[in-house]
Amino acid sequence: MDKQQIQLAAECLKQGGVIAYPTEAVWGLGCDPHNRQALERLLALKSRDSAKGVILIAASYEQLLPYMAELQLDALPYEKMQQLTRSWPGPNTWLVPTSDNVPELVKGQHPLVAVRVTAHPLVQALCHAFGGPIVSTSANPAGEAPALNKETIHSYFADQLDFILEGELGGLGQPSTIRHLLTGETVRP
C-alpha cells in the first residue's frame, strides 16, 4: 500500500476533487460528502439522478456516527444494532436513520442514509487519511457496467477525474448488499 498515494488522494478530496478508487468488488467514485460542488460534479460524471442518493463509506463505525440519527438509533432494538455492527467491516450497506449532518445530495430523496464500513484496507486507509467517511458510488456512467479495472475508468471518464488511487479490487463478485436496518428489507442483493 502506497501511503504517499493515499495521502495525495485524501488531499485531493479535501480540496474538492473527485477520485476513483478500488473497493471490495468494483471501482468506485468518491468525493467529500460535504462539498456540494464536488458532489454535483460526481453525479454529473455518472449522469446519476440526484434523487437516488449515494453511499457513505468509512473506515470505522465511529466515523459514521455523526451521520446517523442518534435518538432513533438508541430506540432500535439491541438485536438491530448488533446486526449492524457485526456486519462490519464488510460488504454490507445499511439504510439507517439520518442525522442533520447528512447533505441532501448524499441522501437524495430518501429519509435514510446508506452507510458502510469497508473491509478494503486501501479504502480504510483513505478514510483515515481523509478524516471521515467519503462518498462511494460505482465508477460508471448510468446504464453502463461498473468499472472492474483502471482501463475502464479511463475509457469512461478519461481526464475528468482529479485522482485515481491505484490498487486492487477486494475480490468480491458483486457490489455490497444494501438493506434497510429498520425493516430488514433487502434493497440490493
Helices and strands as residue ranges (DSSP letters): H 3-14, E 19-22, E 27-30, H 36-46, G 50-52, E 55-58, H 61-64, G 65-67, H 70-74, H 78-86, E 92-97, H 104-107, E 112-117, H 121-130, E 134-138, H 150-157, E 163-164, E 177-180, E 186-188
